[in-house]
Amino acid sequence: MSNFQIGLTVLIGISVFGVVTFYLDFWRETRTQKERE
């Protein structure tokens, strides 16, 4: 693999990890709000 492909893979990995983390936090907040009602 070339340096460009490695950089691209790292960028995609960070993006996916960030989106998943954000989605899990959002899902957890909505679930706790429903339990409070």
VMD Tcl script that draws the C-alpha trace (Angstrom):
set ca {
  {0.00 0.00 0.00}
  {1.17 3.52 -0.75}
  {1.29 6.34 1.79}
  {-1.82 7.87 0.19}
  {-3.84 4.68 0.68}
  {-2.67 4.39 4.30}
  {-3.66 8.01 5.02}
  {-7.04 7.49 3.37}
  {-7.68 4.32 5.40}
  {-6.78 6.12 8.65}
  {-9.07 9.04 7.79}
  {-12.00 6.73 6.99}
  {-11.37 4.77 10.19}
  {-11.40 7.93 12.32}
  {-14.56 9.17 10.56}
  {-16.41 5.88 11.11}
  {-15.26 5.73 14.75}
  {-16.45 9.32 15.35}
  {-19.84 8.72 13.76}
  {-20.39 5.50 15.73}
  {-19.40 7.19 19.01}
  {-21.70 10.15 18.30}
  {-24.58 7.82 17.37}
  {-24.15 5.72 20.53}
  {-24.14 8.85 22.74}
  {-27.26 10.18 20.98}
  {-29.06 6.81 21.26}
  {-28.17 6.50 24.94}
  {-29.50 10.01 25.71}
  {-32.83 9.41 23.96}
  {-33.23 6.10 25.82}
  {-32.58 7.66 29.24}
  {-35.04 10.47 28.49}
  {-37.78 7.94 27.70}
  {-37.14 6.08 30.97}
  {-37.50 9.30 33.00}
  {-41.04 9.96 31.77}
}
mol new
graphics top color blue
foreach p $ca { graphics top sphere $p radius 0.5 }
foreach p [lrange $ca 0 end-1] q [lrange $ca 1 end] { graphics top cylinder $p $q radius 0.2 }
display resetview
